[in-house]
Amino acid sequence: MKTSGNTVLITGGATGIGFALAAALSNQGNEVIICGRREEKLSEAKEKLPGISIRTCDISQQAEIESLFDWVTSNFPGINVLVNNAGMQRAIDFRKGVEDLIKNEDEINVNLKAQIYLAAYFVPVFSRRQTESAIINVSSGLAFVPLAKFPIYCATKAAIHSFTISLRHQLRVTPIRVFEVIPPTVYDTELKGKPLQKSDWTVSSYEVADAVMKGLKNNDYEISLGAAKNWINGSKNELEIAFNNMNR
Ligand SMILES: NC(=O)c1ccc[n+]([C@@H]2O[C@H](COP(=O)([O-])OP(=O)(O)OC[C@H]3O[C@@H](n4cnc5c(N)ncnc54)[C@H](OP(=O)(O)O)[C@@H]3O)[C@@H](O)[C@H]2O)c1
């Protein structure tokens, strides 16, 4: 699809992969709107990319998803791309029963339910477009090879992978293209609380954004890089070996 002249909403666009994507899309002549919970992070992003628009929103709340949708469609009637990027990752130890589940924010709402609802809100709007439009869901290599320390996170990403396949199939008769971005571990984001060390098995958020821009241009519907690229086509045996290596 074309990678300029779009109007793009990126959830969680103030930091990490979302911000790198906001920068890449903005530099290529797209109108970019980002949202997130923290106003200061959104303002910092706007200082770096003055052309973008920002909106505070907690997508774990249904009412806030609705008001985000209303605000975006009223203020940016040409909106034609949704990037479902916002996400969170929590360590959950089931040997403690419900203790970790209760004290942590609900990953299912943010990583899965919100993406599904946002897609559902925007599909009818995008269907009416004369030009092509897109829904871009960010999953993870962990959708294919779980890291057992983050069981709910991995389950939500596997669910997003499955949901994206079904959505793409349902929308094949519309002008809406449905992409999945499948990054490996990204070292320079806030997902794990602090940036990780750069290593052979990690990539930067800018490498992910670069792969997304190329993938969109080539209509490569499953955009992956690094280790995740091997995993999406891995055999059961290869995925088992990767699982055992990662969960040692
Ligand atoms: N980092 C990795 O290794 C990796 C690998 C594969 C896939 N991914 C995926 O990439 C996506 C982006 O993550 P990232 O690595 O770039 O981490 P990040 O820097 O932490 O970005 C996540 C963004 O989501 C926003 N967010 C979280 N909860 C939200 C909520 N309830 N409502 C609205 N916004 C919310 C955060 O902003 P606020 O806190 O201000 O709301 C933040 O800007 C996620 O879906 C993640 O699962 C990451």
The ligand as a MOL file (V3000), in Angstrom:
LIG
                    3D

  0  0  0     0  0            999 V3000
M  V30 BEGIN CTAB
M  V30 COUNTS 48 52 0 0 0
M  V30 BEGIN ATOM
M  V30 1 N 9.8030 -4.5290 23.2030 0
M  V30 2 C 9.7410 -5.7360 22.6970 0
M  V30 3 O 10.6710 -6.5470 22.8800 0
M  V30 4 C 8.5540 -6.1530 21.8450 0
M  V30 5 C 8.6730 -7.3060 21.0700 0
M  V30 6 C 7.5790 -7.7220 20.3200 0
M  V30 7 C 6.4060 -6.9850 20.3310 0
M  V30 8 N 6.3240 -5.8530 21.0830 0 CHG=1
M  V30 9 C 5.0640 -5.1160 21.0840 0
M  V30 10 O 5.2720 -3.8240 20.5680 0
M  V30 11 C 4.2520 -2.9450 21.0560 0
M  V30 12 C 4.9080 -1.6830 21.5640 0
M  V30 13 O 5.7080 -1.9950 22.6980 0
M  V30 14 P 7.1260 -1.3410 22.9760 0
M  V30 15 O 8.1070 -2.4320 23.0680 0
M  V30 16 O 7.3820 -0.2300 22.0490 0 CHG=-1
M  V30 17 O 6.9300 -0.8390 24.4880 0
M  V30 18 P 6.6120 0.5690 25.1270 0
M  V30 19 O 7.6970 1.5310 24.8460 0
M  V30 20 O 6.2980 0.2710 26.5600 0
M  V30 21 O 5.2830 1.0250 24.3680 0
M  V30 22 C 4.0010 0.6410 24.7810 0
M  V30 23 C 3.1060 1.8510 24.6580 0
M  V30 24 O 1.7620 1.4390 24.9820 0
M  V30 25 C 1.1720 2.4580 25.7440 0
M  V30 26 N 0.1270 1.8580 26.5770 0
M  V30 27 C 0.2580 0.8760 27.5050 0
M  V30 28 N -0.9080 0.6480 28.1270 0
M  V30 29 C -1.7960 1.5070 27.5580 0
M  V30 30 C -3.1670 1.7680 27.7980 0
M  V30 31 N -3.8730 1.1110 28.7390 0
M  V30 32 N -3.7850 2.7190 27.0530 0
M  V30 33 C -3.0870 3.4130 26.1110 0
M  V30 34 N -1.7940 3.2110 25.8470 0
M  V30 35 C -1.1450 2.2670 26.5770 0
M  V30 36 C 2.3090 3.0370 26.5910 0
M  V30 37 O 2.0550 4.4000 26.9530 0
M  V30 38 P 1.4330 4.7840 28.3840 0
M  V30 39 O 2.1080 3.9420 29.4140 0
M  V30 40 O 1.7210 6.2550 28.5270 0
M  V30 41 O -0.0350 4.5040 28.2740 0
M  V30 42 C 3.4900 2.9620 25.6380 0
M  V30 43 O 3.6370 4.1620 24.9210 0
M  V30 44 C 3.5020 -3.7350 22.1450 0
M  V30 45 O 2.3010 -4.2330 21.6180 0
M  V30 46 C 4.4640 -4.8670 22.4560 0
M  V30 47 O 3.7940 -5.9900 22.9460 0
M  V30 48 C 7.3900 -5.3990 21.8240 0
M  V30 END ATOM
M  V30 BEGIN BOND
M  V30 1 1 1 2
M  V30 2 2 2 3
M  V30 3 1 2 4
M  V30 4 1 4 5
M  V30 5 2 4 48
M  V30 6 2 5 6
M  V30 7 1 6 7
M  V30 8 2 7 8
M  V30 9 1 8 9
M  V30 10 1 8 48
M  V30 11 1 9 10
M  V30 12 1 9 46
M  V30 13 1 10 11
M  V30 14 1 11 12
M  V30 15 1 11 44
M  V30 16 1 12 13
M  V30 17 1 13 14
M  V30 18 2 14 15
M  V30 19 1 14 16
M  V30 20 1 14 17
M  V30 21 1 17 18
M  V30 22 2 18 19
M  V30 23 1 18 20
M  V30 24 1 18 21
M  V30 25 1 21 22
M  V30 26 1 22 23
M  V30 27 1 23 24
M  V30 28 1 23 42
M  V30 29 1 24 25
M  V30 30 1 25 26
M  V30 31 1 25 36
M  V30 32 1 26 27
M  V30 33 1 26 35
M  V30 34 2 27 28
M  V30 35 1 28 29
M  V30 36 1 29 30
M  V30 37 2 29 35
M  V30 38 1 30 31
M  V30 39 2 30 32
M  V30 40 1 32 33
M  V30 41 2 33 34
M  V30 42 1 34 35
M  V30 43 1 36 37
M  V30 44 1 36 42
M  V30 45 1 37 38
M  V30 46 2 38 39
M  V30 47 1 38 40
M  V30 48 1 38 41
M  V30 49 1 42 43
M  V30 50 1 44 45
M  V30 51 1 44 46
M  V30 52 1 46 47
M  V30 END BOND
M  V30 END CTAB
M  END
